[in-house]
Structure formats: structure tokens, C-alpha cells
Amino acid sequence: MKELIAYTPLLCGTLPIQIDIDGSDLDIIMEVNEFNHLRNE
């Protein structure tokens, strides 16, 4: 996640709130203000 630090990454989904079941995944949401810059990375 160090590569994403400029986008304020936040873990979300069922794992962080401990209601996950077998097969649950982990999601990452980010704050993006310059989409063209993100596409070029």
C-alpha cells in the first residue's frame, strides 16, 4: 500500500469490521482528484 499513499488508501469491506465469511475479499478505496495522473502511473 506504500505505492498508494498519495491517494489516502483505506481498507474497507467485511474483513476490517470482522463480519467476513469464507471467500470474503478485502477492498481498498482511494481519494483521487487527478484521474489522468492516476491512469499514467
Protein Blocks (a to p, Z undefined) as FASTA:
>chain_A
ZZmmmnopadedjklnopacehiacddddddfblmlmmmZZ
